[in-house]
Structures are given as C-alpha cells and as structure tokens.
C-alpha cells in the first residue's frame, strides 16, 4: 500500500512544488475519510492542489465558487416540474461529486455555508423531504481567504469542526519558485495527469487505514492531549470527542502511508497540528499555533 500512496504523492509533488508535507496531509485526510480546509491568500496553489488530487485519483470533480449571493439550492440541487413527465424532476447540484471544491467558502452567507453540514457529516443530503446519498468516496476540499480580507464571513465552529484538517500552503521556497517560473503551466500539466490509483485501490486504502491498530497506551496519549486542551487558559472549550476520533483516524492513515499497521506517537504528533489548530483558534487571533506547541510539549507520551 505504501507504494501506491508514494506514487500518488510523487505525482502531486510534480504539480505543487516544494509542498510535500501539505500534499501528504491532503492525501491523509482523504484516506481517513475526512474533509480538508485550506486557508491562504489567493494565488498560492489551493485550487491547483484540489484539481490535481482529483485527476491523480481519477475521481469525479466539481468546483463551486462561493459568493455572497450563492443559495443552498445552487449547491445541493433543486426540482423543476417537467410537463412531459407530469412530475417534479430533481436536478442534482454540484455537491453530487466525489471530490467537491468549495472555493472561497467564507465568501458565502452563513445560510449557504450550513448547506454543507449534513453532506459532510452524513454523506447525504435531505432535499424536499427526500434523503439522497452522495457518491463514495466523498471528499470536500474548501478554501478560504484570511478573515482580514474584505467580503468574508467567518466559518462557525460547527462548520469548522466538520473539517478533519486545516492546512496553509504558504509561499514556496526560492528553489521551488524558480522551478515553477521556468516550468510548464500548472494547468496544462494537471490536464495531462493520469490516475495513479484505481477506484478499488482507493477504497482498499481507506479500508486499510481503518484496520491500522492503536494500542491502549497510544489511546491514553490521545486522551491526555484532549484533556489538556480542555484545561488550557484562554480557551472557552477544548478539543471535542469528534476531534479525538478524527485525530485517531488521521494518525491511522498517516501510519498506513508510512507502511505500518500500527500507530506510533510520532504519527499522532505529525497530524495533530492540522487536526487541532482550527479547533483551538478562539479568542486572540494567531494563538492556536502556539497552543499546539504548548500541548505537544506539555503532554508526555508515556505516563
């Protein structure tokens, strides 16, 4: 399985230069059956990563451009009366795809943002009294601009908690940026990509991640992290049980990508910042990264 994930990461690294850790975490989020939030300024490669991930996995892909006038029906779909059929016909919205890019999600109104809640949690949508299942696998990648930019609505805590991970891409290092400037257009390269995983192989990897074992001592360590987060000064609340479950799922997927069938504390520490940081961003802005460092430093691996 490691060969499969390494081939996927290598192909994505050929598109998004100098961002190996972010690429690996993106794939980890998918294998853990979570959703991914990417926060950064425009032009950093957020959309490129999403499109490249869909191409290299051979999955159906839809991009939704979130704007302040976007309505829930524009995301989920709607019914129209068909005269010939004599009945209402449901027209699926772009949410009915295996990879959905919610681009600039925080530019939409809270009402439209909340249209994603059921889809992300239950892998289904309820419209006009009917429950409609979404494709499998189903992976939402949302991008958002920093809140200090104009025309943005902050995501509510209930929405943030639906995202297993949050990433920031950041500026490329000088070597990667020079290769980017000298190389081919990223869009053309993305269109030329061939899938490295079949649909069956991807589902097998997701199932394999669920089977990775976690020892009682490892779960004790996770619990100590959760409990310590709930006692940190300056926080109204700490990490939720859902965050704990997501942390274990992500650590299992990270271990699988490393070719192991058991989770190590190193796996938990590798994914912890991406899983926890957006859940601990309360009160003073920019403090969550420091809180993560304090948590990892203060909680012993073995007690």
C-alpha atoms as a printed R data frame, in Angstrom:
    type eleno elety resid chain resno       x      y       z
1   ATOM     1    CA   UNK     A     1   0.000  0.000   0.000
2   ATOM     2    CA   UNK     A     2   2.915  2.317   0.665
3   ATOM     3    CA   UNK     A     3   3.966  2.044  -2.986
4   ATOM     4    CA   UNK     A     4   0.514  3.210  -4.074
5   ATOM     5    CA   UNK     A     5   0.493  6.228  -1.781
6   ATOM     6    CA   UNK     A     6   4.114  7.107  -2.616
7   ATOM     7    CA   UNK     A     7   3.295  7.100  -6.344
8   ATOM     8    CA   UNK     A     8   0.320  9.381  -5.727
9   ATOM     9    CA   UNK     A     9   2.352 11.782  -3.589
10  ATOM    10    CA   UNK     A    10   5.161 11.839  -6.168
11  ATOM    11    CA   UNK     A    11   2.791 12.796  -8.972
12  ATOM    12    CA   UNK     A    12   1.172 15.538  -6.896
13  ATOM    13    CA   UNK     A    13   4.606 16.865  -5.919
14  ATOM    14    CA   UNK     A    14   5.322 17.295  -9.622
15  ATOM    15    CA   UNK     A    15   2.471 19.798  -9.783
16  ATOM    16    CA   UNK     A    16   2.666 21.534  -6.409
17  ATOM    17    CA   UNK     A    17   6.381 22.125  -5.998
18  ATOM    18    CA   UNK     A    18   8.045 22.221  -2.602
19  ATOM    19    CA   UNK     A    19   4.923 21.280  -0.621
20  ATOM    20    CA   UNK     A    20   5.487 17.606   0.185
21  ATOM    21    CA   UNK     A    21   4.117 17.826   3.746
22  ATOM    22    CA   UNK     A    22   0.917 19.567   2.642
23  ATOM    23    CA   UNK     A    23   0.435 17.070  -0.190
24  ATOM    24    CA   UNK     A    24   0.849 14.139   2.193
25  ATOM    25    CA   UNK     A    25  -1.570 15.638   4.696
26  ATOM    26    CA   UNK     A    26  -4.147 16.213   1.935
27  ATOM    27    CA   UNK     A    27  -3.970 12.558   0.901
28  ATOM    28    CA   UNK     A    28  -4.018 11.511   4.562
29  ATOM    29    CA   UNK     A    29  -7.253 13.453   5.076
30  ATOM    30    CA   UNK     A    30  -8.874 11.621   2.170
31  ATOM    31    CA   UNK     A    31  -7.690  8.187   3.348
32  ATOM    32    CA   UNK     A    32  -9.038  8.988   6.826
33  ATOM    33    CA   UNK     A    33 -12.404  9.821   5.193
34  ATOM    34    CA   UNK     A    34 -12.353 13.369   6.483
35  ATOM    35    CA   UNK     A    35 -12.626 16.752   4.790
36  ATOM    36    CA   UNK     A    36  -9.972 19.372   4.218
37  ATOM    37    CA   UNK     A    37  -9.888 23.154   4.718
38  ATOM    38    CA   UNK     A    38  -7.098 25.115   3.029
39  ATOM    39    CA   UNK     A    39  -6.623 28.683   4.226
40  ATOM    40    CA   UNK     A    40  -4.299 31.054   2.422
41  ATOM    41    CA   UNK     A    41  -4.166 34.194   0.332
42  ATOM    42    CA   UNK     A    42  -5.186 33.938  -3.357
43  ATOM    43    CA   UNK     A    43  -2.654 32.567  -5.820
44  ATOM    44    CA   UNK     A    44  -0.888 30.078  -3.544
45  ATOM    45    CA   UNK     A    45  -1.999 26.926  -5.389
46  ATOM    46    CA   UNK     A    46  -5.077 25.912  -3.389
47  ATOM    47    CA   UNK     A    47  -7.242 25.230  -6.438
48  ATOM    48    CA   UNK     A    48  -4.339 23.581  -8.270
49  ATOM    49    CA   UNK     A    49  -3.889 21.091  -5.434
50  ATOM    50    CA   UNK     A    50  -7.596 20.215  -5.435
51  ATOM    51    CA   UNK     A    51  -7.756 19.699  -9.198
52  ATOM    52    CA   UNK     A    52  -4.524 17.694  -9.250
53  ATOM    53    CA   UNK     A    53  -5.776 15.449  -6.444
54  ATOM    54    CA   UNK     A    54  -8.974 14.687  -8.363
55  ATOM    55    CA   UNK     A    55  -7.029 13.952 -11.574
56  ATOM    56    CA   UNK     A    56  -4.447 11.696  -9.968
57  ATOM    57    CA   UNK     A    57  -7.154  9.699  -8.192
58  ATOM    58    CA   UNK     A    58  -9.468  9.528 -11.212
59  ATOM    59    CA   UNK     A    59 -12.459 10.815  -9.258
60  ATOM    60    CA   UNK     A    60 -15.354 12.963 -10.407
61  ATOM    61    CA   UNK     A    61 -14.761 16.605  -9.559
62  ATOM    62    CA   UNK     A    62 -16.909 19.688  -9.166
63  ATOM    63    CA   UNK     A    63 -15.859 23.199  -8.259
64  ATOM    64    CA   UNK     A    64 -18.319 25.536  -6.541
65  ATOM    65    CA   UNK     A    65 -17.374 29.200  -6.479
66  ATOM    66    CA   UNK     A    66 -18.838 30.551  -3.261
67  ATOM    67    CA   UNK     A    67 -20.109 34.122  -3.477
68  ATOM    68    CA   UNK     A    68 -22.327 36.244  -1.254
69  ATOM    69    CA   UNK     A    69 -25.369 35.584  -3.449
70  ATOM    70    CA   UNK     A    70 -24.942 31.793  -3.698
71  ATOM    71    CA   UNK     A    71 -28.032 29.914  -2.481
72  ATOM    72    CA   UNK     A    72 -28.245 26.458  -0.860
73  ATOM    73    CA   UNK     A    73 -30.104 25.170  -3.952
74  ATOM    74    CA   UNK     A    74 -27.114 26.186  -6.076
75  ATOM    75    CA   UNK     A    75 -25.050 23.711  -4.058
76  ATOM    76    CA   UNK     A    76 -27.488 20.877  -3.325
77  ATOM    77    CA   UNK     A    77 -29.799 20.935  -6.327
78  ATOM    78    CA   UNK     A    78 -33.477 21.642  -6.958
79  ATOM    79    CA   UNK     A    79 -36.651 20.206  -8.504
80  ATOM    80    CA   UNK     A    80 -38.409 21.503 -11.592
81  ATOM    81    CA   UNK     A    81 -41.779 20.471 -12.945
82  ATOM    82    CA   UNK     A    82 -41.474 18.506 -16.183
83  ATOM    83    CA   UNK     A    83 -44.620 18.906 -18.318
84  ATOM    84    CA   UNK     A    84 -43.934 15.836 -20.421
85  ATOM    85    CA   UNK     A    85 -43.304 13.603 -17.422
86  ATOM    86    CA   UNK     A    86 -46.053 15.271 -15.414
87  ATOM    87    CA   UNK     A    87 -43.963 15.372 -12.285
88  ATOM    88    CA   UNK     A    88 -41.172 17.147 -10.491
89  ATOM    89    CA   UNK     A    89 -37.691 16.149 -11.680
90  ATOM    90    CA   UNK     A    90 -34.754 16.597  -9.345
91  ATOM    91    CA   UNK     A    91 -31.647 18.208 -10.819
92  ATOM    92    CA   UNK     A    92 -28.539 17.362  -8.851
93  ATOM    93    CA   UNK     A    93 -26.331 20.176  -7.648
94  ATOM    94    CA   UNK     A    94 -22.528 20.123  -7.817
95  ATOM    95    CA   UNK     A    95 -22.372 18.543  -4.350
96  ATOM    96    CA   UNK     A    96 -23.025 15.191  -6.063
97  ATOM    97    CA   UNK     A    97 -19.394 14.544  -6.965
98  ATOM    98    CA   UNK     A    98 -16.628 12.509  -5.356
99  ATOM    99    CA   UNK     A    99 -14.333 15.491  -4.839
100 ATOM   100    CA   UNK     A   100 -16.030 18.841  -4.294
101 ATOM   101    CA   UNK     A   101 -14.028 22.056  -4.182
102 ATOM   102    CA   UNK     A   102 -15.853 24.721  -2.172
103 ATOM   103    CA   UNK     A   103 -13.757 27.637  -3.388
104 ATOM   104    CA   UNK     A   104 -13.597 30.687  -1.104
105 ATOM   105    CA   UNK     A   105 -16.205 29.161   1.181
106 ATOM   106    CA   UNK     A   106 -16.130 32.086   3.601
107 ATOM   107    CA   UNK     A   107 -17.410 34.497   0.934
108 ATOM   108    CA   UNK     A   108 -20.848 32.854   1.074
109 ATOM   109    CA   UNK     A   109 -23.519 33.669   3.633
110 ATOM   110    CA   UNK     A   110 -23.803 31.511   6.775
111 ATOM   111    CA   UNK     A   111 -27.047 30.049   5.389
112 ATOM   112    CA   UNK     A   112 -25.267 28.696   2.321
113 ATOM   113    CA   UNK     A   113 -22.261 27.542   4.338
114 ATOM   114    CA   UNK     A   114 -24.594 25.481   6.523
115 ATOM   115    CA   UNK     A   115 -25.942 23.671   3.442
116 ATOM   116    CA   UNK     A   116 -22.743 21.608   3.544
117 ATOM   117    CA   UNK     A   117 -23.145 20.404   7.137
118 ATOM   118    CA   UNK     A   118 -25.299 17.322   6.505
119 ATOM   119    CA   UNK     A   119 -23.374 16.413   3.360
120 ATOM   120    CA   UNK     A   120 -20.026 16.490   5.161
121 ATOM   121    CA   UNK     A   121 -21.193 14.620   8.258
122 ATOM   122    CA   UNK     A   122 -23.713 12.115   6.896
123 ATOM   123    CA   UNK     A   123 -22.566 11.755   3.265
124 ATOM   124    CA   UNK     A   124 -26.139 12.510   2.210
125 ATOM   125    CA   UNK     A   125 -28.424 15.467   1.610
126 ATOM   126    CA   UNK     A   126 -32.073 15.892   2.546
127 ATOM   127    CA   UNK     A   127 -33.992 17.906  -0.028
128 ATOM   128    CA   UNK     A   128 -37.750 18.348  -0.230
129 ATOM   129    CA   UNK     A   129 -38.419 15.502   2.176
130 ATOM   130    CA   UNK     A   130 -36.123 13.025   0.438
131 ATOM   131    CA   UNK     A   131 -32.715 11.783   1.536
132 ATOM   132    CA   UNK     A   132 -30.269 11.366  -1.322
133 ATOM   133    CA   UNK     A   133 -26.933  9.565  -0.826
134 ATOM   134    CA   UNK     A   134 -23.745 11.156  -2.090
135 ATOM   135    CA   UNK     A   135 -21.072  9.324  -4.107
136 ATOM   136    CA   UNK     A   136 -18.457  7.209  -2.413
137 ATOM   137    CA   UNK     A   137 -15.778  8.246  -1.700
138 ATOM   138    CA   UNK     A   138 -16.937 11.776  -0.911
139 ATOM   139    CA   UNK     A   139 -14.314 14.412  -0.110
140 ATOM   140    CA   UNK     A   140 -14.897 18.140   0.394
141 ATOM   141    CA   UNK     A   141 -11.932 20.473  -0.013
142 ATOM   142    CA   UNK     A   142 -12.800 24.018   0.975
143 ATOM   143    CA   UNK     A   143 -10.574 27.025   0.503
144 ATOM   144    CA   UNK     A   144 -10.924 30.241   2.409
145 ATOM   145    CA   UNK     A   145  -9.214 33.594   2.342
146 ATOM   146    CA   UNK     A   146  -7.849 35.142   5.544
147 ATOM   147    CA   UNK     A   147 -10.605 36.851   7.526
148 ATOM   148    CA   UNK     A   148  -8.862 40.216   7.314
149 ATOM   149    CA   UNK     A   149  -9.671 40.296   3.584
150 ATOM   150    CA   UNK     A   150 -12.887 42.069   2.633
151 ATOM   151    CA   UNK     A   151 -16.186 40.327   1.943
152 ATOM   152    CA   UNK     A   152 -15.629 37.277   4.138
153 ATOM   153    CA   UNK     A   153 -17.877 35.603   6.721
154 ATOM   154    CA   UNK     A   154 -16.110 33.599   9.440
155 ATOM   155    CA   UNK     A   155 -16.989 29.910   9.461
156 ATOM   156    CA   UNK     A   156 -18.998 28.961  12.573
157 ATOM   157    CA   UNK     A   157 -17.479 26.441  14.985
158 ATOM   158    CA   UNK     A   158 -19.972 23.768  13.900
159 ATOM   159    CA   UNK     A   159 -18.747 24.104  10.314
160 ATOM   160    CA   UNK     A   160 -15.060 24.192  11.256
161 ATOM   161    CA   UNK     A   161 -15.459 21.017  13.303
162 ATOM   162    CA   UNK     A   162 -16.633 19.155  10.173
163 ATOM   163    CA   UNK     A   163 -13.190 19.586   8.630
164 ATOM   164    CA   UNK     A   164 -10.767 16.915   9.741
165 ATOM   165    CA   UNK     A   165  -7.757 19.082   8.853
166 ATOM   166    CA   UNK     A   166  -6.821 22.641   8.027
167 ATOM   167    CA   UNK     A   167  -3.706 23.431   6.010
168 ATOM   168    CA   UNK     A   168  -1.829 26.505   4.906
169 ATOM   169    CA   UNK     A   169   0.310 26.218   1.788
170 ATOM   170    CA   UNK     A   170   2.469 29.292   2.274
171 ATOM   171    CA   UNK     A   171   4.984 30.749  -0.156
172 ATOM   172    CA   UNK     A   172   7.272 28.303  -1.985
173 ATOM   173    CA   UNK     A   173  10.970 28.245  -1.146
174 ATOM   174    CA   UNK     A   174  13.263 30.012  -3.677
175 ATOM   175    CA   UNK     A   175  14.302 26.780  -5.405
176 ATOM   176    CA   UNK     A   176  10.719 25.581  -5.874
177 ATOM   177    CA   UNK     A   177   9.571 29.033  -7.006
178 ATOM   178    CA   UNK     A   178  12.338 29.208  -9.615
179 ATOM   179    CA   UNK     A   179  11.362 25.784 -10.956
180 ATOM   180    CA   UNK     A   180   7.769 26.995 -11.054
181 ATOM   181    CA   UNK     A   181   8.718 30.099 -13.049
182 ATOM   182    CA   UNK     A   182  10.837 28.130 -15.504
183 ATOM   183    CA   UNK     A   183   8.474 25.176 -15.873
184 ATOM   184    CA   UNK     A   184   5.309 24.463 -17.810
185 ATOM   185    CA   UNK     A   185   1.920 25.901 -16.979
186 ATOM   186    CA   UNK     A   186   0.488 24.043 -13.975
187 ATOM   187    CA   UNK     A   187  -2.974 23.810 -15.556
188 ATOM   188    CA   UNK     A   188  -1.618 22.084 -18.636
189 ATOM   189    CA   UNK     A   189   0.414 19.693 -16.509
190 ATOM   190    CA   UNK     A   190  -2.643 18.906 -14.407
191 ATOM   191    CA   UNK     A   191  -4.715 18.103 -17.502
192 ATOM   192    CA   UNK     A   192  -2.018 15.638 -18.599
193 ATOM   193    CA   UNK     A   193  -2.061 13.714 -15.320
194 ATOM   194    CA   UNK     A   194  -3.103 10.065 -15.334
195 ATOM   195    CA   UNK     A   195  -4.678  8.311 -12.329
196 ATOM   196    CA   UNK     A   196  -2.194  6.517 -10.085
197 ATOM   197    CA   UNK     A   197  -4.930  4.722  -8.144
198 ATOM   198    CA   UNK     A   198  -7.991  2.852  -9.335
199 ATOM   199    CA   UNK     A   199 -11.305  3.361  -7.575
200 ATOM   200    CA   UNK     A   200 -10.965 -0.077  -5.973
201 ATOM   201    CA   UNK     A   201  -7.436  0.654  -4.771
202 ATOM   202    CA   UNK     A   202  -8.523  3.919  -3.166
203 ATOM   203    CA   UNK     A   203 -11.374  2.212  -1.319
204 ATOM   204    CA   UNK     A   204  -8.951 -0.534  -0.230
205 ATOM   205    CA   UNK     A   205  -6.587  2.120   1.156
206 ATOM   206    CA   UNK     A   206  -9.424  3.771   3.070
207 ATOM   207    CA   UNK     A   207 -10.456  0.393   4.453
208 ATOM   208    CA   UNK     A   208  -6.818 -0.393   5.264
209 ATOM   209    CA   UNK     A   209  -6.496  2.830   7.229
210 ATOM   210    CA   UNK     A   210  -9.440  1.791   9.402
211 ATOM   211    CA   UNK     A   211  -7.689 -1.516  10.164
212 ATOM   212    CA   UNK     A   212  -4.431  0.035  11.436
213 ATOM   213    CA   UNK     A   213  -4.130 -0.870  15.104
214 ATOM   214    CA   UNK     A   214  -3.913  1.551  18.045
215 ATOM   215    CA   UNK     A   215  -2.558  0.286  21.354
216 ATOM   216    CA   UNK     A   216  -4.161  1.198  24.698
217 ATOM   217    CA   UNK     A   217  -1.040  3.230  25.547
218 ATOM   218    CA   UNK     A   218  -1.397  5.195  22.300
219 ATOM   219    CA   UNK     A   219  -5.052  5.939  23.064
220 ATOM   220    CA   UNK     A   220  -4.033  7.031  26.569
221 ATOM   221    CA   UNK     A   221  -1.700  9.577  24.945
222 ATOM   222    CA   UNK     A   222  -4.501 10.856  22.707
223 ATOM   223    CA   UNK     A   223  -6.791 11.203  25.714
224 ATOM   224    CA   UNK     A   224  -4.163 13.188  27.619
225 ATOM   225    CA   UNK     A   225  -3.888 15.596  24.680
226 ATOM   226    CA   UNK     A   226  -7.672 16.044  24.618
227 ATOM   227    CA   UNK     A   227  -7.926 16.543  28.378
228 ATOM   228    CA   UNK     A   228  -5.043 19.021  28.481
229 ATOM   229    CA   UNK     A   229  -6.644 21.082  25.691
230 ATOM   230    CA   UNK     A   230  -9.759 21.451  27.846
231 ATOM   231    CA   UNK     A   231  -7.715 22.919  30.688
232 ATOM   232    CA   UNK     A   232  -5.739 25.454  28.653
233 ATOM   233    CA   UNK     A   233  -6.125 29.095  29.746
234 ATOM   234    CA   UNK     A   234  -7.751 31.406  27.223
235 ATOM   235    CA   UNK     A   235  -9.964 28.709  25.686
236 ATOM   236    CA   UNK     A   236 -13.733 28.592  26.094
237 ATOM   237    CA   UNK     A   237 -13.675 24.902  25.222
238 ATOM   238    CA   UNK     A   238 -11.067 22.341  24.238
239 ATOM   239    CA   UNK     A   239 -10.997 19.579  21.669
240 ATOM   240    CA   UNK     A   240 -14.281 17.726  21.239
241 ATOM   241    CA   UNK     A   241 -14.779 13.928  21.154
242 ATOM   242    CA   UNK     A   242 -15.265 14.312  17.384
243 ATOM   243    CA   UNK     A   243 -11.823 15.919  17.192
244 ATOM   244    CA   UNK     A   244 -10.382 12.982  19.142
245 ATOM   245    CA   UNK     A   245 -11.952 10.464  16.773
246 ATOM   246    CA   UNK     A   246 -10.653 12.451  13.811
247 ATOM   247    CA   UNK     A   247  -7.162 12.564  15.313
248 ATOM   248    CA   UNK     A   248  -7.083  8.771  15.644
249 ATOM   249    CA   UNK     A   249  -8.376  8.294  12.081
250 ATOM   250    CA   UNK     A   250  -5.774 10.695  10.701
251 ATOM   251    CA   UNK     A   251  -2.968  9.033  12.668
252 ATOM   252    CA   UNK     A   252  -4.024  5.638  11.323
253 ATOM   253    CA   UNK     A   253  -3.964  6.942   7.748
254 ATOM   254    CA   UNK     A   254  -0.545  8.554   8.334
255 ATOM   255    CA   UNK     A   255   0.816  5.245   9.665
256 ATOM   256    CA   UNK     A   256  -0.585  3.407   6.641
257 ATOM   257    CA   UNK     A   257   1.144  5.861   4.294
258 ATOM   258    CA   UNK     A   258   4.394  5.109   6.140
259 ATOM   259    CA   UNK     A   259   3.903  1.375   5.529
260 ATOM   260    CA   UNK     A   260   2.969  0.425   9.103
261 ATOM   261    CA   UNK     A   261  -0.009 -1.442  10.527
262 ATOM   262    CA   UNK     A   262   0.177  0.203  13.945
263 ATOM   263    CA   UNK     A   263   0.098  3.824  15.079
264 ATOM   264    CA   UNK     A   264   3.084  5.418  16.805
265 ATOM   265    CA   UNK     A   265   3.073  8.616  18.888
266 ATOM   266    CA   UNK     A   266   5.060 10.177  16.029
267 ATOM   267    CA   UNK     A   267   2.027  9.656  13.773
268 ATOM   268    CA   UNK     A   268  -0.239 11.454  16.232
269 ATOM   269    CA   UNK     A   269   2.228 14.338  16.529
270 ATOM   270    CA   UNK     A   270   2.606 14.590  12.733
271 ATOM   271    CA   UNK     A   271  -1.117 15.131  12.119
272 ATOM   272    CA   UNK     A   272  -2.039 16.861  15.390
273 ATOM   273    CA   UNK     A   273  -1.387 20.478  14.297
274 ATOM   274    CA   UNK     A   274  -3.549 20.117  11.169
275 ATOM   275    CA   UNK     A   275  -6.343 18.379  13.090
276 ATOM   276    CA   UNK     A   276  -6.382 20.613  16.168
277 ATOM   277    CA   UNK     A   277  -5.275 24.111  15.195
278 ATOM   278    CA   UNK     A   278  -8.524 25.337  13.607
279 ATOM   279    CA   UNK     A   279 -10.487 23.931  16.547
280 ATOM   280    CA   UNK     A   280  -8.401 25.880  19.062
281 ATOM   281    CA   UNK     A   281  -8.488 29.243  17.300
282 ATOM   282    CA   UNK     A   282 -10.501 31.045  19.936
283 ATOM   283    CA   UNK     A   283 -10.077 34.467  21.438
284 ATOM   284    CA   UNK     A   284  -6.877 36.162  20.339
285 ATOM   285    CA   UNK     A   285  -6.163 35.503  16.628
286 ATOM   286    CA   UNK     A   286  -2.951 33.695  15.758
287 ATOM   287    CA   UNK     A   287  -2.623 31.967  19.130
288 ATOM   288    CA   UNK     A   288  -3.637 28.473  18.000
289 ATOM   289    CA   UNK     A   289  -0.210 27.505  16.631
290 ATOM   290    CA   UNK     A   290   1.406 28.401  19.954
291 ATOM   291    CA   UNK     A   291  -1.275 26.446  21.815
292 ATOM   292    CA   UNK     A   292  -0.483 23.386  19.697
293 ATOM   293    CA   UNK     A   293   3.227 23.676  20.543
294 ATOM   294    CA   UNK     A   294   2.398 24.003  24.236
295 ATOM   295    CA   UNK     A   295   0.124 20.962  24.146
296 ATOM   296    CA   UNK     A   296   2.660 18.729  22.430
297 ATOM   297    CA   UNK     A   297   5.430 19.913  24.748
298 ATOM   298    CA   UNK     A   298   3.458 19.586  27.983
299 ATOM   299    CA   UNK     A   299   1.760 16.211  27.449
300 ATOM   300    CA   UNK     A   300   4.084 13.221  28.000
301 ATOM   301    CA   UNK     A   301   3.974 10.343  25.524
302 ATOM   302    CA   UNK     A   302   4.275  7.786  28.348
303 ATOM   303    CA   UNK     A   303   2.895  8.291  31.833
